Amino acid sequence: TRVMAGIVPLFALTAVYGINKIPGKLWLRHTVSILAVVAIVYIPFEKYRVPFQLDETTKLVKETSSWLIDQGWDDHLVFYYDPVFCHYLQIDPFDAQKAREQIANHEHPEESVPEGAIVIWDGHFGPNEGQMPLDRLKNNPAFKEIYHVEPEHEIKMLNDHKYEIYVFERI
């Protein structure tokens, strides 16, 4: 969807050019134009129902974000792996004083995370894109687990990782 949003305007201009090149009667051009508009308006609303329903993993991200806000953790520096957290925590992902994507030092995460900051590890982005094994945070005395949530029914992610979310405080 993200890629299509960038190229659909070019498709539209190309379609208009093509419709204008249809030989023959004006009524044929109008008919093709009306059919194209109906397809463009009808199909997206039929395929993507509004309001949009969150999947299980996004529901857990939203739940974790709400917990962080309710507990006052949202004003701490946040290290995250799933970019959706910034949306639900309402923080600017480009403000390095508020949020940082991933921990720079995979081997010794305590060296990259200042005291008082929080790390939000999730079972999809953490071990895969972030290359951060959960045990490296759980078994590290510099981090204290402050929150954990799992889906009601187990969800397996890429590389057979179980989906869950952990929040750690750097102590």
Disulfide bonds with the S-S distance in Angstrom:
none
